[in-house]
Amino acid sequence: MNMLARPPEIGMSGVRVDDARSQVGISVVVPVYNSARTLERLYTRLSAVLRGLETSYEIVLIDDGSRDDSWAKLEALGALDPQHVIAVQLMRNFGQHNALMCGLAIARGEYVLTMDDDLQNPPEEIPKMLVNISKSNLDLVYGVPDDRKHASWRNLGSAIVQGFYRTVFRNPIRPTPFRIMRSQLAKNVAFYDLNFTFLDGLLAWCTSRIGETNVEHHARVEGKSNYSISKLMVLTLNLYTNFSLLPLQVVSGLGFLTALSGFALGTYYALQYLLSNILVPGYASTIIAVLILGGMQLLALGVIGEYVGRLHLNVNRKPQYVVRQTIGSIPSADANVRAAASSSVV
């Protein structure tokens, strides 16, 4: 059964589509990092699922500066299936979300699905997500498993990021890397060409029609997660500093409470002095006050400095990603592929 309508003759931007490859039914975008051992299995399972959808498709694989033989594997896949595989090699490791931004700029699908390269999100769940979004008025659907087959520390880190997401955007959705969106949304987030990217925040900025569907989650078939505690912390920092003033507001609140406490304590000791209850001035109270106030000042300066530093790097146009070369057909008319059009080798 064909679950997708035929791609419209008029593109999402209002420009008539004359090239048959200008739009496909579904694009699958996969950021790749040190996954040479799983890429063939990923391609085999993805192709089997996508062929069963009876619609046109493409597989966009973004090599995010892998240090193993991932690019050689992608070259082989591109030669094996040039009609469906598009591979992009970035010049260094820019991070998963930056690589996804590159993939979204290239993707031509009426629906765009993103997933990890480790097969923990099984490709066989794609039809379920496609049916969910195509039969609803949602712009974005997350595939959310009941039981994640991650290490306990990784599950904790993911829960923290999801909790912060719900706090910042006041949305009960649980974001995951397994997501499907309409083409209009995928192209609309391409306005963001700066660094420190958090894709789920950009998507939440653009639409409130977000849902989720239950999917399976499998154990990792090879290797270990490329996410560490430090990377999860950086992701959380990107979420807060790019989409919220909450850290500044927290520091301001702490500063106010510290000043209020200092004023109250000063008033108390002044009264005690007037009542002759203080015979010898205390050294400990002075040191404690200095340490607390000094620590608060350094904390405030650190938070402000984080915001200012990110502004500085973005003003200097630190690149979101830089493409070294590509394999496959990328429409040169797509202005959203900022670096690919000028630095790629097809």
Order of alpha helices (4+ residues) and beta strands (2+ residues): beta-alpha-beta-alpha-beta-alpha-beta-alpha-beta-alpha-beta-alpha-alpha-beta-alpha-alpha-alpha-beta-alpha
